[in-house]
């Protein structure tokens, strides 16, 4: 998959204001028009090779084996969509 072009903050719809305020991580608009955090290819590769289920990672955070901030950073680096990120972390205020 080719990496889409990074978009400027002012180009991102207002409905994603809370997500873009969380970090200065690059945001892209993919070929389907979806806004997402730019992937860290190493994080994606290691995750795919590990065979881990993301639900297991959420369980780790809920059991405080990893911090919520670490989980958010993982989702961000995995290239999660801004919409999906909002659904998972709505109302949380962490500095990632």
DSSP file (Angstrom, degrees, kcal/mol; ACC not computed):
  #  RESIDUE AA STRUCTURE BP1 BP2  ACC     N-H-->O    O-->H-N    N-H-->O    O-->H-N    TCO  KAPPA ALPHA  PHI   PSI    X-CA   Y-CA   Z-CA
    1    1 A X              0   0    0      0, 0.0     2,-0.2     0, 0.0     0, 0.0   0.000 360.0 360.0 360.0 129.9    0.0    0.0    0.0
    2    2 A X        -     0   0    0      1,-0.1     2,-0.4     0, 0.0     0, 0.0  -0.555 360.0-112.1 -79.8 146.6    1.4    3.4   -0.9
    3    3 A X        -     0   0    0     -2,-0.2     3,-0.1     1,-0.1    -1,-0.1  -0.632  30.9-129.7 -81.1 131.0    1.5    6.0    1.8
    4    4 A X        -     0   0    0     -2,-0.4     2,-0.2     1,-0.1    26,-0.1  -0.250  34.8 -83.8 -73.7 165.8   -0.9    8.9    1.2
    5    5 A X        -     0   0    0     24,-0.3    24,-1.1     1,-0.1    -1,-0.1  -0.472  44.7-109.2 -74.0 139.6    0.2   12.5    1.4
    6    6 A X  B     -A   28   0A   0     22,-0.2     2,-0.3    -2,-0.2    22,-0.3  -0.450  34.7-140.7 -65.4 137.6    0.3   14.2    4.8
    7    7 A X        -     0   0    0     20,-3.0    20,-0.5    -2,-0.1     2,-0.1  -0.766  15.0-112.0-102.9 150.5   -2.4   16.8    5.2
    8    8 A X    >   -     0   0    0     -2,-0.3     3,-1.6     1,-0.1     4,-0.5  -0.456  28.6-114.6 -75.4 151.4   -2.1   20.1    6.9
    9    9 A X  G >  S+     0   0    0      1,-0.3     3,-1.4     2,-0.2    -1,-0.1   0.863 115.3  57.3 -56.4 -39.6   -4.0   20.6   10.2
   10   10 A X  G 3  S+     0   0    0      1,-0.3    -1,-0.3     4,-0.0     4,-0.1   0.663 100.6  59.5 -69.3 -14.0   -6.2   23.3    8.7
   11   11 A X  G <  S+     0   0    0     -3,-1.6     2,-0.4     2,-0.1    -1,-0.3   0.582  85.1  95.6 -86.2 -11.8   -7.3   20.8    6.0
   12   12 A X  S <  S-     0   0    0     -3,-1.4    17,-0.0    -4,-0.5     5,-0.0  -0.650  87.1-103.5 -86.3 132.7   -8.7   18.4    8.6
   13   13 A X    >   -     0   0    0     -2,-0.4     3,-2.0     1,-0.1    -1,-0.1  -0.161  26.0-118.7 -55.5 147.1  -12.5   18.6    9.3
   14   14 A X  G >  S+     0   0    0      1,-0.3     3,-2.4     2,-0.2     4,-0.2   0.785 107.4  74.3 -57.4 -31.4  -13.4   20.3   12.6
   15   15 A X  G 3  S+     0   0    0      1,-0.3    -1,-0.3     2,-0.1     3,-0.3   0.678  95.0  53.0 -60.7 -15.3  -15.1   17.1   13.9
   16   16 A X  G <> S+     0   0    0     -3,-2.0     4,-2.3     1,-0.2     3,-0.4   0.200  73.6 114.7-101.9  15.2  -11.6   15.7   14.4
   17   17 A X  H <> S+     0   0    0     -3,-2.4     4,-1.3     1,-0.2    -1,-0.2   0.868  74.2  51.2 -54.7 -42.3  -10.4   18.6   16.5
   18   18 A X  H  > S+     0   0    0     -3,-0.3     4,-0.6    -4,-0.2    -1,-0.2   0.872 111.1  48.1 -67.7 -35.3  -10.0   16.6   19.7
   19   19 A X  H >> S+     0   0    0     -3,-0.4     3,-0.9     1,-0.2     4,-0.6   0.910 111.4  48.1 -70.6 -42.0   -7.9   13.9   17.9
   20   20 A X  H 3< S+     0   0    0     -4,-2.3     3,-0.3     1,-0.2    -1,-0.2   0.734 106.3  59.5 -73.5 -18.7   -5.6   16.4   16.2
   21   21 A X  H 3< S+     0   0    0     -4,-1.3    -1,-0.2    -5,-0.3    -2,-0.2   0.695  91.8  71.0 -77.8 -18.8   -5.1   18.2   19.5
   22   22 A X  H << S-     0   0    0     -3,-0.9    74,-1.0    -4,-0.6     2,-0.3   0.841 113.4  -8.7 -68.5 -34.0   -3.7   15.0   21.2
   23   23 A X     <  -     0   0    0     -4,-0.6    -1,-0.1    -3,-0.3    72,-0.0  -0.974  55.9-120.2-156.7 166.9   -0.4   15.0   19.3
   24   24 A X        +     0   0    0     -2,-0.3     3,-0.1    -3,-0.1    -4,-0.1   0.200  64.6 138.9 -96.8  15.7    1.5   16.6   16.5
   25   25 A X        -     0   0    0      1,-0.1    -2,-0.1    -5,-0.0    -3,-0.0  -0.298  64.1 -94.2 -59.6 142.6    1.8   13.2   14.8
   26   26 A X        -     0   0    0     12,-0.1    12,-2.7    11,-0.1     2,-0.4  -0.272  37.8-154.3 -62.0 142.9    1.3   13.4   11.0
   27   27 A X  E     - B   0  37A   0    -20,-0.5   -20,-3.0    10,-0.3     2,-0.3  -0.963  10.0-167.5-121.0 138.0   -2.2   12.8    9.7
   28   28 A X  E     -AB   6  36A   0      8,-3.2     8,-2.3    -2,-0.4     2,-0.5  -0.759  21.5-134.5-117.8 165.4   -2.9   11.5    6.2
   29   29 A X  E     - B   0  35A   0    -24,-1.1   -24,-0.3    -2,-0.3     6,-0.2  -0.982  33.6-145.1-117.0 115.3   -6.0   11.3    4.0
   30   30 A X    >   -     0   0    0      4,-2.7     3,-2.3    -2,-0.5   -27,-0.1  -0.053  32.1 -86.8 -77.9-179.3   -5.9    7.8    2.4
   31   31 A X  T 3  S+     0   0    0      1,-0.3    -1,-0.1     2,-0.1    -2,-0.0   0.676 129.1  53.9 -63.6 -17.7   -7.1    6.8   -1.1
   32   32 A X  T 3  S-     0   0    0      2,-0.1    -1,-0.3     0, 0.0     3,-0.1   0.417 121.1-106.8 -93.4  -0.1  -10.7    6.3    0.3
   33   33 A X  S <  S+     0   0    0     -3,-2.3     2,-0.4     1,-0.3    -2,-0.1   0.568  72.9 143.5  86.5   9.8  -10.7    9.9    1.7
   34   34 A X        -     0   0    0      1,-0.0    -4,-2.7    48,-0.0     2,-0.4  -0.679  48.0-132.7 -87.3 133.7  -10.4    8.6    5.3
   35   35 A X  E     +B   29   0A   0     -2,-0.4    47,-2.3    -6,-0.2    48,-0.5  -0.716  39.9 156.0 -84.7 132.1   -8.3   10.7    7.7
   36   36 A X  E     -BC  28  81A   0     -8,-2.3    -8,-3.2    -2,-0.4    45,-0.2  -0.972  47.0 -90.2-149.8 161.1   -5.9    8.6    9.8
   37   37 A X  E     -B   27   0A   0     43,-2.4   -10,-0.3    -2,-0.3     2,-0.2  -0.504  55.5 -98.5 -70.5 144.9   -2.6    8.9   11.6
   38   38 A X        -     0   0    0    -12,-2.7    41,-0.3    -2,-0.2    42,-0.1  -0.463  46.0-114.1 -66.2 131.8    0.4    8.2    9.5
   39   39 A X        -     0   0    0     -2,-0.2     2,-0.8    39,-0.2    39,-0.2  -0.344   8.3-139.5 -69.5 144.2    1.6    4.6   10.0
   40   40 A X     >  -     0   0    0     37,-3.4     4,-2.3     1,-0.1     3,-0.3  -0.933  18.6-154.3 -96.2 108.1    4.8    3.7   11.5
   41   41 A X  H  > S+     0   0    0     -2,-0.8     4,-2.5     1,-0.2     5,-0.2   0.808  90.3  53.9 -60.4 -32.1    5.7    0.8    9.2
   42   42 A X  H  > S+     0   0    0      2,-0.2     4,-2.8     1,-0.2    -1,-0.2   0.925 108.7  48.6 -67.8 -43.2    7.9   -0.9   11.8
   43   43 A X  H  > S+     0   0    0     -3,-0.3     4,-2.4     2,-0.2    -2,-0.2   0.928 113.5  47.5 -60.4 -45.5    5.1   -0.9   14.4
   44   44 A X  H  X S+     0   0    0     -4,-2.3     4,-2.6    33,-0.3    -2,-0.2   0.927 113.0  48.6 -62.2 -45.4    2.7   -2.3   11.8
   45   45 A X  H  X S+     0   0    0     -4,-2.5     4,-2.5    -5,-0.2    -2,-0.2   0.937 113.1  46.2 -61.0 -48.7    5.2   -5.0   10.7
   46   46 A X  H  X S+     0   0    0     -4,-2.8     4,-1.7     1,-0.2    -1,-0.2   0.887 113.1  50.2 -64.3 -38.6    6.0   -6.1   14.2
   47   47 A X  H  X>S+     0   0    0     -4,-2.4     4,-1.2    -5,-0.2     5,-0.6   0.938 111.5  47.7 -64.7 -45.5    2.3   -6.2   15.1
   48   48 A X  H  <5S+     0   0    0     -4,-2.6     3,-0.3     1,-0.2    -2,-0.2   0.900 113.7  47.7 -62.8 -40.5    1.4   -8.3   12.1
   49   49 A X  H  <5S+     0   0    0     -4,-2.5    -1,-0.2     1,-0.2    -2,-0.2   0.798 105.5  60.2 -69.5 -28.4    4.3  -10.7   12.8
   50   50 A X  H  <5S-     0   0    0     -4,-1.7    -1,-0.2    -5,-0.2    -2,-0.2   0.801  92.0-142.7 -72.4 -28.9    3.3  -11.0   16.4
   51   51 A X  T  <5 +     0   0    0     -4,-1.2    -3,-0.1    -3,-0.3    -4,-0.1   0.578  44.1 155.9  75.2   8.6   -0.1  -12.4   15.8
   52   52 A X      < -     0   0    0     -5,-0.6     2,-0.4     1,-0.1    -1,-0.2  -0.326  41.9-129.2 -67.4 150.4   -1.5  -10.4   18.7
   53   53 A X    >>  -     0   0    0      1,-0.1     4,-1.2    -3,-0.1     3,-1.1  -0.846  12.5-133.4 -96.7 135.0   -5.2   -9.5   18.8
   54   54 A X  H 3> S+     0   0    0     -2,-0.4     4,-2.0     1,-0.3     5,-0.2   0.818 106.8  63.5 -60.7 -28.6   -5.8   -5.8   19.5
   55   55 A X  H 3> S+     0   0    0      1,-0.2     4,-2.2     2,-0.2    -1,-0.3   0.857  98.5  55.2 -62.9 -32.9   -8.4   -6.8   22.1
   56   56 A X  H <> S+     0   0    0     -3,-1.1     4,-2.1     2,-0.2    -1,-0.2   0.882 105.7  51.8 -65.0 -37.9   -5.6   -8.5   24.0
   57   57 A X  H  X S+     0   0    0     -4,-1.2     4,-1.9     2,-0.2    -2,-0.2   0.888 108.0  51.1 -66.5 -38.5   -3.8   -5.1   24.1
   58   58 A X  H  X S+     0   0    0     -4,-2.0     4,-2.7     1,-0.2    -2,-0.2   0.911 108.3  52.8 -63.3 -41.7   -6.9   -3.4   25.4
   59   59 A X  H  X S+     0   0    0     -4,-2.2     4,-1.9     1,-0.2    -2,-0.2   0.903 106.1  53.9 -59.4 -41.0   -7.0   -6.0   28.1
   60   60 A X  H  <>S+     0   0    0     -4,-2.1     5,-3.2     1,-0.2     6,-1.0   0.904 110.9  46.0 -60.2 -41.2   -3.4   -5.3   29.0
   61   61 A X  H ><5S+     0   0    0     -4,-1.9     3,-1.6     3,-0.2    -2,-0.2   0.906 110.5  52.0 -68.8 -41.3   -4.3   -1.6   29.4
   62   62 A X  H 3<5S+     0   0    0     -4,-2.7    -1,-0.2     1,-0.3    -2,-0.2   0.824 111.8  47.2 -65.2 -29.2   -7.4   -2.3   31.5
   63   63 A X  T 3<5S-     0   0    0     -4,-1.9    -1,-0.3    -5,-0.2    -2,-0.2   0.259 116.6-118.0 -93.8  11.2   -5.3   -4.5   33.8
   64   64 A X  T < 5S+     0   0    0     -3,-1.6    -3,-0.2     2,-0.2    -2,-0.1   0.749  79.0 126.6  59.3  29.5   -2.6   -1.7   33.9
   65   65 A X  S   <S+     0   0    0     -5,-3.2     2,-0.3     1,-0.2    -4,-0.2   0.712  84.8  19.4 -84.2 -23.1    0.1   -3.8   32.3
   66   66 A X  S    S-     0   0    0     -6,-1.0    -2,-0.2    -9,-0.1    -1,-0.2  -0.958  95.9-107.7-134.2 154.9    0.5   -1.0   29.8
   67   67 A X     >  -     0   0    0     -2,-0.3     4,-2.1     1,-0.1     5,-0.2  -0.423  22.5-118.2 -80.8 159.1   -0.6    2.6   30.2
   68   68 A X  H  > S+     0   0    0      1,-0.2     4,-2.6     2,-0.2     5,-0.2   0.863 117.5  56.7 -61.0 -35.4   -3.6    4.1   28.4
   69   69 A X  H  > S+     0   0    0      2,-0.2     4,-2.4     1,-0.2    -1,-0.2   0.898 105.9  49.5 -62.8 -40.8   -1.1    6.5   26.8
   70   70 A X  H  > S+     0   0    0      2,-0.2     4,-2.2     1,-0.2    -2,-0.2   0.897 111.0  49.5 -65.5 -39.8    1.0    3.6   25.5
   71   71 A X  H  X S+     0   0    0     -4,-2.1     4,-2.5     2,-0.2    -2,-0.2   0.919 111.2  49.1 -65.0 -43.1   -2.1    2.0   24.0
   72   72 A X  H  X S+     0   0    0     -4,-2.6     4,-2.5     1,-0.2    -2,-0.2   0.910 110.6  50.6 -61.9 -42.2   -3.1    5.3   22.4
   73   73 A X  H  X S+     0   0    0     -4,-2.4     4,-3.0     2,-0.2    -1,-0.2   0.893 109.2  51.8 -63.8 -39.0    0.3    5.7   20.9
   74   74 A X  H  X S+     0   0    0     -4,-2.2     4,-1.9     2,-0.2    -2,-0.2   0.951 110.9  46.6 -61.3 -49.8    0.2    2.1   19.6
   75   75 A X  H  <>S+     0   0    0     -4,-2.5     5,-2.0     1,-0.2     4,-0.4   0.907 114.1  49.0 -59.8 -41.6   -3.1    2.8   17.8
   76   76 A X  H ><5S+     0   0    0     -4,-2.5     3,-1.6     1,-0.2    -2,-0.2   0.949 112.6  46.3 -61.3 -49.5   -1.8    6.1   16.5
   77   77 A X  H 3<5S+     0   0    0     -4,-3.0   -37,-3.4     1,-0.3   -33,-0.3   0.734 104.4  62.5 -69.0 -21.7    1.4    4.5   15.2
   78   78 A X  T 3<5S-     0   0    0     -4,-1.9    -1,-0.3   -39,-0.2   -39,-0.2   0.577 120.7-109.1 -76.6 -10.1   -0.6    1.6   13.6
   79   79 A X  T < 5 -     0   0    0     -3,-1.6    -3,-0.2    -4,-0.4   -40,-0.2   0.799  51.3-179.0  88.0  31.5   -2.3    4.2   11.4
   80   80 A X      < -     0   0    0     -5,-2.0   -43,-2.4   -44,-0.1    -1,-0.1  -0.251  31.9-102.8 -64.2 151.5   -5.7    4.1   13.0
   81   81 A X  B  >  -C   36   0A   0    -45,-0.2     4,-2.5     1,-0.1   -45,-0.3  -0.388  21.2-124.3 -71.5 152.7   -8.4    6.3   11.6
   82   82 A X  H  > S+     0   0    0    -47,-2.3     4,-2.0     2,-0.2   -46,-0.1   0.883 113.4  51.8 -64.4 -37.1   -9.3    9.5   13.4
   83   83 A X  H  > S+     0   0    0    -48,-0.5     4,-1.9     2,-0.2    -1,-0.2   0.937 112.0  44.8 -64.4 -47.3  -12.9    8.4   13.6
   84   84 A X  H  > S+     0   0    0      1,-0.2     4,-2.0     2,-0.2    -2,-0.2   0.875 110.6  54.8 -64.4 -38.3  -12.0    5.0   15.1
   85   85 A X  H  X S+     0   0    0     -4,-2.5     4,-2.7     1,-0.2    -1,-0.2   0.904 107.2  51.0 -61.1 -42.1   -9.6    6.6   17.5
   86   86 A X  H  X S+     0   0    0     -4,-2.0     4,-1.1     1,-0.2    -1,-0.2   0.908 108.2  52.2 -61.8 -43.4  -12.4    8.8   18.7
   87   87 A X  H  < S+     0   0    0     -4,-1.9    -1,-0.2     1,-0.2    -2,-0.2   0.896 116.3  39.2 -61.3 -40.8  -14.7    5.8   19.3
   88   88 A X  H  < S+     0   0    0     -4,-2.0    -2,-0.2     1,-0.2    -1,-0.2   0.908 128.7  28.0 -76.7 -43.2  -12.1    4.0   21.4
   89   89 A X  H >< S+     0   0    0     -4,-2.7     3,-2.2    -5,-0.2    -2,-0.2   0.135  78.4 152.9-111.6  19.8  -10.6    6.8   23.4
   90   90 A X  T 3< S+     0   0    0     -4,-1.1     3,-0.1     1,-0.3    -4,-0.1  -0.224  73.6  12.0 -53.7 132.3  -13.5    9.3   23.6
   91   91 A X  T 3  S+     0   0    0      1,-0.3     2,-0.3     0, 0.0    -1,-0.3   0.354  96.3 123.4  84.1  -6.9  -13.3   11.5   26.7
   92   92 A X    <   -     0   0    0     -3,-2.2     2,-0.5   -24,-0.0    -1,-0.3  -0.688  45.6-159.6 -89.3 140.8   -9.8   10.5   27.5
   93   93 A X        +     0   0    0     -2,-0.3     2,-0.3    -3,-0.1    -3,-0.0  -0.824  29.3 147.9-124.1  92.0   -7.2   13.2   27.9
   94   94 A X        -     0   0    0     -2,-0.5     2,-0.8   -26,-0.1    -2,-0.0  -0.870  47.3-123.0-121.2 154.8   -3.7   11.9   27.5
   95   95 A X              0   0    0     -2,-0.3   -72,-0.1     1,-0.2   -73,-0.1  -0.862 360.0 360.0-100.4 104.8   -0.6   13.5   26.1
   96   96 A X              0   0    0    -74,-1.0   -73,-0.2    -2,-0.8    -1,-0.2   0.380 360.0 360.0-112.2 360.0    0.6   11.3   23.3
